[in-house]
Amino acid sequence: MGEEKFISSVIQTLGRLFSLEQIFKMFPHFGEKFSCLILGVGEVTDHSAILSMRYPESIYRQFGPYRNACAELVCQSAKNALAAVPEKIHHVKRAVITDLQCVAKGDACCEWEFIWEPLERLSLLWRRASDAETMTCQAGPAIGGPQPACPEVIGRGHT
């Protein structure tokens, strides 16, 4: 689906350093870097976010008489990719989407509310520490560096 291209494996890995709240707050920043759309962020909590997307006039000109159909396709793609962020980044359930506004229905912008299950802070920190240690163990020790403390050798007096 679209979320595979929208959320590359590199972004998925780097995104694990951030909470979902932080990721959704950065939505407009990412939009500036990778899109000509005008992206906005409303209220963001530890379990929800309100995000919006507007089109510049140049995009409307490109859509021409197919404005509503094109806007609906872009809206569907964007909101479904964003709903996949909790699943792709933190391996929890996808966010539930509520459409608040849609350009295809005559509104000024597309606006959605995303609701996800809040991550437990302790489990999030443990997952990050566990992922980092696993990556270190898989990569092996640095040349000339100390042997990593891999889970299978913890508590057995490694060097």
N, C-alpha and C positions, 0 to 999 in steps of 0.2 A: 504494500500500500504506500501512500504518500509519506507516511511517517518514517519509513526506512530511509528515504532520501532527505527528509526534513531533519532527522536526528541521526547524523552519521555516528559511526562507532567511536570516533575520536571525541565528539561532543558528548556522547553517552558516558564515556569514561571520565572526561574532565568534569562533567556535570555532577558527578557523585560527590564532589567536594562541597556542593551547595545544597541548601535545603530547597524544597519545592517553592516555598515562599520567596526565597531569593531569586530563583530562576524565573518565576513569573514576573517579579518586579523588574527584571532586566529585559523583558520582552521588547519594549520599544528600542532599547540600545541595540539588540541583535537585528531588529528590523532596519535600523539605519545602515548597518553594515552589509546586509544581504538582500535588501528589497527597496523598491521605490515607493512602497505603500506607506501610509501614515499610521503608525501603530500607537496605541495608547493603553495605559494601565489605570484601572480604578482601584477600588479597595482590594487589598490582598491580606489574607490571614494565613494561619498555619494549615488551613484545610480548604481554602477557596481563593479564587481570583476572578476579577471582572476585567476582561481585556476587550479592546476594540481595534477595528481596522477600517481605515478610510482610503479611498482612491483619489489620487490627484486627477485633475481634469485631463491630463495627457492620457491616462489609462482609459477614462471614459470615452475619449475620442477613438482610441484603438478598439474598444468594444463595439463602437458604432451602434447599429440597430439591435445588436445581440447583448446589449448591456445587462439586462436582468439575468439572462442565461449564463453569461460569463461570470457575473458577480456571484451567482449561486454556486458555480463550480469552484471558484476560488475560495469562497466562504466555507464550503463543505471540506475542501482539502485542508485549509488552515486550521479550522476548529478541530478536525479529527486528528491532525498531527499534534496539536497542542494537548488534546485529551490523552495522547499516548505518552506524554512527558513523564508522569509518575511511574508508568510501567517500564519505559525504556531506560530511565535514569536510575530509579531506586528499586525497581523490580517489585512494585506493589500494583494494586488494581488501577486500571485506567480511570481518569477523571470522568465524572458525569457532566454532561454539557446541558445548559439551559440557554436557548436562544433568547436574547433580550431585544435585539434589533437586527434587521438584515437589509442590505442595499437592494437585493433582489425583490424585496417586498415594498420598496419605496422609501425606506428609511435612509437617513443621511450617512449611516455607517453600519457595519456589522459589529455587534457587541454580544459577548457571551459571558456566562458565568460558569466557571469550572469548579467542581467540588470533588475533593479526593479525601481519602482517609488520612488523618494526620499521622505523620511519622513519629514514633517514639524517639525522643532525643538519645536515650541511652543505646537503643538498638542501632540507630543511625551511626553513632560514634563507634560502636563495636564493629559494625559492618565495614566502616572505613578502615579501622585499624586492622581488621581481619583481611580485607582486600589488599592493603599495603603489604602486610606480612607475607601473604600468599604470593604476591607479585615478586617480592624480594627473593623468596625461596625458589620460585620457578626460574628466576633469572640467574640465580647462583651468586656466589660472593663476588664482590668487586675485585679486580686484579690487585693483589697485595693487601686486600682489606680483610676484615674479620669475617668468619663464617656467620651467616645469618641465623637467627634463632627461629628455625622452622618449627611449626607446630609439632611435628613428629619427634623432635629432639628436645623440646622444652622440658625441663625438669630432669634431664639425664646427664647434666654436666658436660655440655659441649664447649669447644674452644673457640 
